[in-house]
């Protein structure tokens, strides 16, 4: 593991804790975790590594807020296969 990936993992974990603190009770923990992980993948090659924490928090929070605005029926997720 490189120093960069280790630091990125720490940042992702920290952002996950912050967002879980904000959204726990309104969204399942698994959904919060999924959004954080997918958002990291979306950002990873698009931004400077030192900006990952801030951008992950902002984009992840916006995505979680958007999920909360969906009607309950639309929140049902169908697992994707890979």
HELIX and SHEET records of a PDB file:
HELIX    1   1 UNK A    3  UNK A   23  1                                  21    
HELIX    2   2 UNK A   29  UNK A   44  1                                  16    
HELIX    3   3 UNK A   49  UNK A   51  5                                   3    
HELIX    4   4 UNK A   52  UNK A   69  1                                  18    
HELIX    5   5 UNK A   72  UNK A   75  5                                   4    
END                                                                             
